[in-house]
């Protein structure tokens, strides 16, 4: 692993968090990094719902499979995409744009000493409906993912997932 890319290799999914709040400045910095992501035709179709209310986090954990860590996370950010603002109103562009924003968010959180875990919501319709209803999200806005966020209480080793067999040169 190239040590200059340590910030990439050390970003790992964190599912156990220390108690304590994440300050507004850090949240702003993370969201600013998320919104610096590339976007098809600079449409920036993303919106973010910041959740800190313990009751809401517990409900989210109960309603989403594989999201149990939300019950103990200091906060979560729900990344949404607005189809009305996506390039050509295409779902594919919306998902690409939101995924780029999510990766920026995850890298920023890790670089700032926070832990985060990406939890998929879309394309599972039951999950989309659950989150949309719980948070009052408009019909044209798709909840794409939930990001659990806080100070990490675990520290997995940096790693690479490079596979030579996944690399093709010039042709398949």
C-alpha positions as CSV (number, residue, x, y, z in Angstrom):
1,X,0.0,0.0,0.0
2,X,1.3,3.4,-1.0
3,X,1.8,5.3,2.3
4,X,0.7,8.6,0.6
5,X,-2.7,7.0,0.2
6,X,-3.0,6.0,3.9
7,X,-6.1,8.1,4.3
8,X,-7.9,5.8,1.7
9,X,-6.6,2.5,3.0
10,X,-7.3,3.4,6.7
11,X,-11.0,4.3,5.9
12,X,-12.8,1.3,7.2
13,X,-16.5,0.7,8.2
14,X,-16.9,1.4,11.9
15,X,-19.8,-0.2,13.7
16,X,-18.9,0.5,17.3
17,X,-18.7,4.1,18.6
18,X,-17.6,5.9,21.7
19,X,-20.2,7.9,23.6
20,X,-20.2,11.6,22.9
21,X,-21.4,14.2,20.5
22,X,-20.0,15.1,17.1
23,X,-19.6,18.8,17.0
24,X,-21.4,21.0,14.5
25,X,-18.1,22.2,12.9
26,X,-17.1,18.6,12.1
27,X,-20.5,17.8,10.7
28,X,-20.3,21.0,8.5
29,X,-16.8,20.0,7.4
30,X,-18.0,16.5,6.5
31,X,-21.0,17.8,4.6
32,X,-18.9,20.3,2.8
33,X,-16.6,17.6,1.7
34,X,-19.6,15.5,0.5
35,X,-20.9,18.3,-1.5
36,X,-17.5,18.8,-3.2
37,X,-18.0,15.5,-5.0
38,X,-18.3,15.4,-8.8
39,X,-21.8,15.4,-10.1
40,X,-23.1,14.8,-13.7
41,X,-23.5,18.2,-15.3
42,X,-23.0,19.8,-11.8
43,X,-26.6,19.1,-10.9
44,X,-25.8,18.3,-7.3
45,X,-29.0,16.3,-6.7
46,X,-28.1,15.4,-3.1
47,X,-29.7,16.3,0.1
48,X,-28.7,15.3,3.6
49,X,-30.8,14.6,6.7
50,X,-28.7,14.9,9.9
51,X,-30.1,12.7,12.7
52,X,-29.0,13.2,16.4
53,X,-32.2,12.4,18.2
54,X,-31.7,9.1,20.1
55,X,-35.3,8.0,19.6
56,X,-35.0,8.6,15.9
57,X,-31.7,6.7,15.7
58,X,-33.2,3.8,17.6
59,X,-36.3,3.7,15.3
60,X,-33.9,3.8,12.2
61,X,-31.9,0.9,13.7
62,X,-35.1,-1.1,14.4
63,X,-36.4,-0.5,10.9
64,X,-33.4,-1.2,8.8
65,X,-31.7,-4.6,8.6
66,X,-28.0,-4.5,9.3
67,X,-28.3,-1.0,10.9
68,X,-28.3,-2.0,14.6
69,X,-25.2,0.2,15.2
70,X,-27.4,3.3,14.7
71,X,-29.0,2.7,18.1
72,X,-25.7,3.5,19.7
73,X,-24.2,5.8,17.2
74,X,-23.9,9.5,18.2
75,X,-25.5,10.5,14.9
76,X,-26.3,9.5,11.4
77,X,-26.6,11.3,8.1
78,X,-29.2,10.1,5.6
79,X,-28.0,10.8,2.0
80,X,-30.8,11.4,-0.4
81,X,-31.1,12.3,-4.0
82,X,-33.7,14.5,-5.6
83,X,-34.8,13.1,-9.0
84,X,-36.0,16.5,-10.1
85,X,-32.4,17.8,-9.8
86,X,-30.6,14.8,-11.3
87,X,-29.1,15.0,-14.8
88,X,-31.9,14.3,-17.3
89,X,-33.9,13.2,-14.2
90,X,-32.2,9.8,-14.5
91,X,-32.0,7.5,-11.5
92,X,-28.6,6.2,-12.6
93,X,-27.0,9.7,-12.6
94,X,-28.6,10.4,-9.2
95,X,-27.1,7.2,-7.7
96,X,-23.6,7.9,-9.2
97,X,-23.7,11.5,-7.8
98,X,-24.9,10.3,-4.4
99,X,-22.3,7.5,-4.3
100,X,-19.5,10.0,-5.0
101,X,-20.8,12.3,-2.2
102,X,-21.0,9.4,0.2
103,X,-17.4,8.3,-0.5
104,X,-16.2,11.9,0.0
105,X,-18.2,12.0,3.3
106,X,-16.6,8.7,4.5
107,X,-13.1,9.8,3.6
108,X,-13.6,13.2,5.3
109,X,-15.0,11.6,8.4
110,X,-12.0,9.2,8.6
111,X,-9.5,12.0,8.0
112,X,-11.1,14.0,10.8
113,X,-10.8,11.1,13.3
114,X,-14.4,9.9,13.1
115,X,-15.7,6.5,12.2
116,X,-18.5,5.9,9.8
117,X,-20.4,3.0,8.2
118,X,-22.3,3.2,4.9
119,X,-25.7,1.4,5.1
120,X,-27.6,0.9,1.9
121,X,-31.3,2.0,1.7
122,X,-32.0,2.2,-2.0
123,X,-32.9,0.0,-4.0
124,X,-34.8,-2.0,-1.3
125,X,-38.3,-0.6,-1.7
126,X,-39.3,-1.5,1.9
127,X,-36.3,0.3,3.3
128,X,-36.9,3.4,1.0
129,X,-40.6,3.5,2.1
130,X,-39.7,3.1,5.8
131,X,-37.1,5.9,5.8
132,X,-39.2,8.2,3.6
133,X,-42.2,7.8,5.9
134,X,-40.1,8.1,9.2
135,X,-38.4,11.3,8.0
136,X,-41.1,12.9,6.0
137,X,-39.1,12.8,2.8
138,X,-40.9,14.0,-0.4
139,X,-41.8,11.4,-3.0
140,X,-39.4,12.7,-5.6
141,X,-36.5,12.4,-3.1
142,X,-34.9,9.0,-2.7
143,X,-33.1,8.0,0.5
144,X,-30.0,6.3,-0.9
145,X,-28.0,5.5,2.2
146,X,-27.7,6.0,6.0
147,X,-24.2,6.8,7.4
148,X,-23.6,5.9,11.0
149,X,-21.1,8.4,12.4
150,X,-19.2,9.0,15.6
151,X,-15.8,8.6,17.4
152,X,-14.7,5.1,16.7
153,X,-14.5,2.5,19.5
154,X,-12.7,0.0,17.2
155,X,-9.7,0.4,14.9
156,X,-9.5,-2.1,12.1
157,X,-6.1,-2.2,10.3
158,X,-5.7,-0.4,7.0
159,X,-6.1,-2.6,4.0
160,X,-6.1,-2.8,0.3
161,X,-8.6,-4.9,-1.7
162,X,-6.5,-4.8,-4.9
163,X,-6.9,-7.9,-7.1
164,X,-4.8,-8.2,-10.2
165,X,-7.4,-10.4,-11.8
166,X,-9.9,-7.5,-11.8
167,X,-7.5,-5.3,-13.9
168,X,-7.8,-5.5,-17.7
169,X,-5.5,-3.6,-20.1
170,X,-6.8,-2.3,-23.5
171,X,-9.4,-5.1,-23.9
172,X,-11.1,-7.6,-21.5
